[in-house]
Amino acid sequence: MFDLDPFIIRALAAGTGIALIAGPLGCFVVWRRMAYFGDSLAHSALLGIALGLLTGISSNLGTILVCSGFALILLWLQHTRILATDTLLGILAHAALSIGMVALSFAGNQRFDLHSYLFGDILTVRPEDLYWIYGGGVIVIALLLKNWLSLALMTIHEDLAKAEGVRTFWVNLMLMLLMTIVVAVSIRIVGILLITSLLIIPAATARQWVRGPEAMAVLAALLGLCAVFGGIFGSAYLDTPTGPSIVTSATLMFALLFPVSHLIKRTRMRSAL
């Protein structure tokens, strides 16, 4: 056995919590093609961080408030059908990012490391960050389990879900708010610019290997764990940035497993013929 420094143990604990919630939630991001929304939500997080610095509240709470407002405004604008969704996302995301940068200029001499918020710095995770991660994680997992069937039915066909009595507007809003929580608690792990990759890449990799949605959610969480552990220890060994190293680890798994899964599928098809 070997001893690990306390900051490494905290980093592993934080990464584990994020992987366990990002994996299952990422499945719905992939199925419902919400990757662009995830990126836009992450960009708006900078305004939440600025709000936290200017008001003295937690940056996690500020991010949740701003990202929740972002989701509500988007849903309202979608309902008015003024512009296409991708256009609305582009306007809101870049507006929030720019306003966030302007707001940060009013923070004065407060200590602020923009690089760590953009690309993450999991090795600086504090004990209170773990409370946010696991507290938010419990909420995310509980609501996903409670609404799993409704979300799955909406993913298959939204009109069918309405016919079955699913309140699609509120379920969509809940899904967006769950993504808000994940974005808020993940900022210290992989940063604003890389959060969506932790939602998408493990889920996209798992999709090639399993058929059922439940199995995909479990495998996505396990692949996320492997990416976190590989990224942290790889970063320590190679002296590379930890957040990007985690995403690189996830990307390498996708690059290795994706062609293998296709090769297996083609072999099975040929044997069936």
C-alpha positions as CSV (number, residue, x, y, z in Angstrom):
1,M,0.0,0.0,0.0
2,F,1.1,3.6,-0.5
3,D,0.0,6.8,1.1
4,L,-1.9,9.5,-0.8
5,D,-1.7,13.2,0.0
6,P,-5.0,14.6,1.4
7,F,-5.5,16.8,-1.7
8,I,-5.3,13.7,-3.9
9,I,-7.8,11.9,-1.8
10,R,-10.2,14.9,-2.0
11,A,-9.7,15.1,-5.7
12,L,-10.5,11.4,-6.2
13,A,-13.6,11.7,-3.9
14,A,-14.8,14.8,-5.9
15,G,-14.1,13.1,-9.3
16,T,-16.0,10.0,-8.1
17,G,-19.0,12.0,-7.1
18,I,-19.1,13.9,-10.4
19,A,-18.7,10.7,-12.5
20,L,-21.5,9.0,-10.7
21,I,-24.0,11.8,-11.5
22,A,-22.7,12.9,-14.9
23,G,-22.8,9.4,-16.4
24,P,-26.6,8.7,-16.0
25,L,-27.5,12.4,-16.8
26,G,-25.2,12.4,-19.8
27,C,-27.2,9.5,-21.3
28,F,-30.2,11.8,-21.6
29,V,-27.9,14.6,-23.0
30,V,-26.8,12.2,-25.7
31,W,-30.2,10.7,-26.4
32,R,-32.0,14.1,-26.6
33,R,-29.2,15.8,-28.4
34,M,-28.7,18.5,-25.8
35,A,-24.9,18.9,-26.1
36,Y,-25.2,22.5,-27.4
37,F,-27.5,23.3,-24.5
38,G,-24.9,21.9,-22.1
39,D,-22.2,24.1,-23.6
40,S,-24.4,27.1,-23.4
41,L,-25.3,26.4,-19.8
42,A,-21.6,26.0,-18.9
43,H,-20.8,29.4,-20.5
44,S,-23.5,31.1,-18.4
45,A,-21.8,29.7,-15.3
46,L,-19.2,32.4,-15.5
47,L,-21.9,35.0,-14.8
48,G,-22.8,32.9,-11.7
49,I,-19.3,32.9,-10.5
50,A,-19.1,36.7,-10.9
51,L,-22.4,37.0,-9.0
52,G,-20.9,34.9,-6.2
53,L,-17.7,37.1,-6.0
54,L,-19.7,40.4,-6.1
55,T,-22.3,39.4,-3.5
56,G,-20.2,37.2,-1.2
57,I,-22.3,34.1,-1.7
58,S,-20.9,30.7,-2.7
59,S,-19.9,30.4,-6.3
60,N,-21.8,27.2,-6.5
61,L,-25.0,28.8,-5.4
62,G,-24.4,31.8,-7.7
63,T,-23.9,29.4,-10.6
64,I,-27.1,27.4,-9.8
65,L,-29.1,30.7,-9.6
66,V,-27.8,32.1,-12.9
67,C,-28.0,28.8,-14.8
68,S,-31.5,28.1,-13.5
69,G,-32.5,31.6,-14.8
70,F,-30.8,30.8,-18.1
71,A,-32.9,27.6,-18.5
72,L,-36.2,29.4,-17.6
73,I,-35.5,32.2,-20.0
74,L,-34.7,29.7,-22.8
75,L,-37.9,27.7,-22.2
76,W,-39.9,30.9,-22.2
77,L,-38.3,32.1,-25.5
78,Q,-38.8,28.6,-27.0
79,H,-42.5,28.8,-26.1
80,T,-42.8,32.2,-27.9
81,R,-41.2,30.7,-31.0
82,I,-39.5,33.9,-31.9
83,L,-36.2,32.3,-33.0
84,A,-34.8,28.8,-33.6
85,T,-33.5,27.1,-30.4
86,D,-29.9,27.0,-31.6
87,T,-30.0,30.7,-32.3
88,L,-31.5,31.4,-28.9
89,L,-28.8,29.3,-27.3
90,G,-26.0,31.2,-29.1
91,I,-27.4,34.6,-28.1
92,L,-28.0,33.7,-24.4
93,A,-24.7,31.8,-24.0
94,H,-22.5,34.5,-25.4
95,A,-24.4,37.2,-23.7
96,A,-24.0,35.5,-20.3
97,L,-20.3,34.8,-20.9
98,S,-19.7,38.4,-21.9
99,I,-21.7,39.9,-19.1
100,G,-19.9,37.6,-16.7
101,M,-16.5,38.8,-17.9
102,V,-17.6,42.5,-17.5
103,A,-19.0,41.8,-14.0
104,L,-15.7,40.2,-13.0
105,S,-13.9,43.5,-13.8
106,F,-15.9,45.0,-11.0
107,A,-14.6,42.4,-8.5
108,G,-11.7,44.7,-7.7
109,N,-8.7,43.2,-6.0
110,Q,-10.5,40.0,-5.0
111,R,-8.4,36.9,-5.6
112,F,-9.7,35.2,-8.7
113,D,-8.0,32.5,-10.9
114,L,-9.9,32.6,-14.2
115,H,-7.8,29.7,-15.6
116,S,-8.9,27.3,-12.9
117,Y,-12.6,28.1,-13.5
118,L,-12.2,27.7,-17.3
119,F,-10.2,24.5,-17.3
120,G,-10.7,23.2,-13.7
121,D,-8.3,22.5,-10.9
122,I,-9.5,19.4,-9.1
123,L,-6.4,19.3,-6.9
124,T,-7.6,22.4,-5.1
125,V,-11.0,20.9,-4.1
126,R,-11.9,21.9,-0.6
127,P,-14.0,19.8,1.9
128,E,-16.9,22.2,1.5
129,D,-16.8,21.5,-2.3
130,L,-17.4,17.8,-1.5
131,Y,-20.5,18.7,0.4
132,W,-21.9,20.5,-2.7
133,I,-20.9,17.6,-5.0
134,Y,-22.5,14.8,-2.9
135,G,-25.4,16.9,-1.8
136,G,-26.2,17.9,-5.4
137,G,-25.5,14.3,-6.5
138,V,-28.1,12.9,-4.1
139,I,-30.7,15.3,-5.6
140,V,-29.8,14.5,-9.2
141,I,-29.8,10.7,-8.7
142,A,-33.1,10.8,-6.7
143,L,-34.9,12.9,-9.3
144,L,-33.5,10.8,-12.2
145,L,-34.7,7.6,-10.6
146,K,-38.1,9.1,-9.8
147,N,-38.7,10.4,-13.3
148,W,-36.7,7.7,-15.3
149,L,-39.7,6.3,-17.1
150,S,-41.1,9.7,-18.0
151,L,-37.7,10.8,-19.3
152,A,-37.2,7.6,-21.3
153,L,-40.7,7.9,-22.8
154,M,-40.1,11.5,-23.8
155,T,-36.8,10.5,-25.4
156,I,-38.6,8.0,-27.5
157,H,-41.5,10.3,-28.6
158,E,-42.6,13.4,-26.8
159,D,-46.2,13.3,-28.2
160,L,-46.5,9.7,-27.0
161,A,-45.4,10.9,-23.6
162,K,-48.0,13.6,-23.5
163,A,-50.7,11.0,-24.5
164,E,-49.5,8.9,-21.6
165,G,-50.1,11.8,-19.2
166,V,-46.5,12.9,-18.8
167,R,-46.2,16.7,-18.0
168,T,-43.5,17.2,-20.6
169,F,-42.9,20.9,-19.9
170,W,-42.1,20.3,-16.2
171,V,-40.0,17.2,-16.9
172,N,-38.0,19.1,-19.5
173,L,-37.5,21.9,-17.0
174,M,-36.4,19.4,-14.3
175,L,-33.9,17.9,-16.7
176,M,-32.4,21.4,-17.4
177,L,-32.2,22.1,-13.7
178,L,-30.5,18.8,-13.1
179,M,-27.9,19.8,-15.7
180,T,-27.6,23.1,-13.9
181,I,-26.7,21.4,-10.6
182,V,-24.1,19.2,-12.4
183,V,-22.5,22.2,-14.1
184,A,-22.3,24.1,-10.8
185,V,-20.6,21.4,-8.8
186,S,-18.3,20.3,-11.7
187,I,-16.6,23.6,-12.3
188,R,-13.7,22.9,-10.0
189,I,-13.3,19.4,-11.6
190,V,-13.0,20.1,-15.4
191,G,-13.8,23.8,-15.7
192,I,-16.4,25.7,-17.6
193,L,-15.1,24.9,-21.1
194,L,-14.9,21.2,-20.5
195,I,-17.9,20.3,-18.4
196,T,-20.1,19.1,-21.3
197,S,-17.4,16.7,-22.4
198,L,-17.7,14.8,-19.1
199,L,-21.4,14.5,-19.7
200,I,-21.2,13.4,-23.3
201,I,-18.0,11.3,-23.9
202,P,-18.6,8.5,-21.3
203,A,-22.3,8.3,-22.3
204,A,-21.4,8.2,-26.0
205,T,-18.8,5.5,-25.4
206,A,-21.3,3.4,-23.3
207,R,-23.9,3.7,-26.0
208,Q,-21.8,1.5,-28.4
209,W,-21.6,-1.4,-25.9
210,V,-25.0,-1.8,-24.3
211,R,-28.6,-1.9,-25.5
212,G,-30.8,-1.0,-22.5
213,P,-30.9,2.6,-21.1
214,E,-30.3,1.4,-17.5
215,A,-27.2,-0.6,-18.6
216,M,-26.0,2.5,-20.5
217,A,-26.4,4.7,-17.5
218,V,-24.4,2.3,-15.3
219,L,-21.6,1.8,-17.9
220,A,-21.4,5.6,-18.5
221,A,-20.8,6.2,-14.8
222,L,-18.1,3.5,-14.7
223,L,-16.4,4.9,-17.7
224,G,-16.5,8.3,-16.1
225,L,-14.9,6.9,-13.0
226,C,-12.1,5.4,-15.1
227,A,-11.6,8.7,-16.9
228,V,-11.4,10.6,-13.6
229,F,-8.9,8.2,-12.0
230,G,-6.8,7.9,-15.2
231,G,-6.8,11.7,-15.6
232,I,-5.8,12.4,-12.0
233,F,-3.0,9.8,-11.8
234,G,-1.9,10.6,-15.3
235,S,-1.7,14.3,-14.5
236,A,0.4,13.5,-11.4
237,Y,2.8,11.4,-13.3
238,L,3.1,13.5,-16.4
239,D,2.7,16.9,-14.7
240,T,-0.2,18.0,-16.9
241,P,-3.3,20.0,-16.2
242,T,-5.7,17.8,-14.3
243,G,-9.1,18.9,-15.8
244,P,-8.0,18.5,-19.4
245,S,-6.2,15.3,-18.5
246,I,-9.5,13.8,-17.3
247,V,-11.2,14.7,-20.6
248,T,-8.2,13.4,-22.5
249,S,-8.5,10.1,-20.6
250,A,-12.2,9.9,-21.5
251,T,-11.4,10.7,-25.2
252,L,-8.8,7.9,-25.3
253,M,-11.3,5.4,-24.0
254,F,-13.8,6.5,-26.7
255,A,-11.1,6.3,-29.4
256,L,-10.1,2.8,-28.3
257,L,-13.5,1.3,-27.5
258,F,-15.6,2.8,-30.3
259,P,-13.9,0.9,-33.2
260,V,-13.7,-2.3,-31.2
261,S,-17.5,-2.2,-30.6
262,H,-18.1,-1.7,-34.3
263,L,-15.8,-4.6,-35.2
264,I,-17.7,-6.8,-32.8
265,K,-21.0,-5.8,-34.3
266,R,-19.9,-6.4,-37.8
267,T,-18.5,-9.8,-36.8
268,R,-21.9,-10.7,-35.3
269,M,-23.8,-9.6,-38.4
270,R,-21.6,-11.7,-40.6
271,S,-21.9,-14.8,-38.4
272,A,-25.7,-14.3,-38.4
273,L,-25.7,-14.3,-42.2
